[in-house]
Amino acid sequence: MTVKSLFAFAVLLLGLAACSRVSAEVGVGAKPLPGAEVLLDGSRAMLDDKWTYWKGPRFASSLPIKWQVVDDPVDDSVDGGHCISSFEEVAAGGKYGTADIVTKKPYRDFRLHVEFLVMKPGGNSGVYLQNRYEIQIFDGDKTRHGMAAVINESDSPYEEYKGVGKWNAYDIVFRAARFKDGKLTEQPMVTMYLNGKKVHDRVRISQVWGGKFSGVDGGNDDGKGITDSPQGLKLQSEGHDVRFRNVWIKELDLGDTDTDFSE
């Protein structure tokens, strides 16, 4: 085999290894990467230890967190057969911001895994990167405001959603906005898999959507006034029973603008 052939073969092997790494690390049941922090494991202790309420302008609940530890309706092999329900009465009618929970620890660049299950048709929640940028959870909505959309920034890959009563998984690499001398120089960026398939590739996020009740900076210059600060991961309550389990995060330092999976 010539030197040129050996080089080509080595490149092929590296590519295959990278593909197998990605497929092994995404989708329902994916195990935390080395160095990752588990944020939800189905236990009350972890919910109280690592999360609190986002006390935004519409906050209407009170500590301790009212989200409940419930039985996993379909699978007892993950998180001890338990999961966390997003239902809170104060959020009924879609009153987001009244009882959303956020991690006590802030994050900048990261790799994130979240598993969710919508219990009833029309179930609505959301995963907020840095408590700013929503990855939508909305059964039945196939629009740019719908299921698995980087809200108002990308189309909904609805065909990859498994439907009501089934576990789904978001796997995300997020690169935070960059600033110089207090001015925004690079928009935040996200790459995402839904149930093991890449559905968003290096999507740039132009602003915080949803107004002041949505998250940090939502009321700042109509969401365009993004500030230079890490923030927690947020899960949204809209008065629906959407369940979460196996949530973990690994902090990254993405020096360049690539959010493709490399871990």
Steps between C-alpha positions, in 0.01 A plus 500: 500500500640838401547789743212680326274197542596465867413865559163463330425187702591677825271791413218255429550325834498830686179600326333169584613530863356851522167382356481210744582732789214730406247219455600347833458827689168630370140391530277359772700333775833665414742477791677809635834573336815488713514824695130575456279615787167326556225758557191278530504136604136453598563578866354770721841557656663600170203715397531703820880501504570618145188694401294796614227717351573773250367802684413707196234771478211251487621260770204374704615190686718448808776272623531212545453413134149371435596284200441140604703180485272249327521147365635457150188400303683281246848401619642415843856442378610866508534723808359233727169501318427859601478832316402861570165650395487864390138549604420788733152643545622861499622453142169365367389668182851541365626747760869437441733675739280431801664172606797432272799330661862589434833352608674676783825477305549716188656370179665652194596246228375147553384161376153416631278191512130526594233229483132599504159336469176683419212338688202644307434648154590869486750468784730802514831574672847609392873468559670838540871519425654756737144583610478695173465289188210256480506157344128444476300205633150528355299196394299558183682816386708455184577868442816699575346544844444125531653176621881495508532834322769743606207724563432745215846427357457158334232268368351230722644154420165357607542176306773392746277549805367170637168637624294505819583244767850424368841613612690741275853633528667830418879494465641848464832678461464869582751780448416816690498848349837675484566858599783750470510814709142431603371477143359187335744367238366147437149366540441185704499177301348156546525154344238244603396139465141384559470130580841426354465695174665834432221753444676837548854573383676815621183705531569858604257655747417863434327595826304391807139433396185515710536829683587575860311199639704262286848520651808709561527798260154429356386850592826669406459688169222257397735208555781636286694639795690184589735551792839340561425261786477123542160380624339178616320236299124553530203263463163660441167443670191594299245311708551178303628162614828469311749267665878517514773251584868427430607863470875559495739770384870529423668838499706577190731775381417550134767739387398492133153525353442127450222339703513166321539200729865420567488336841 
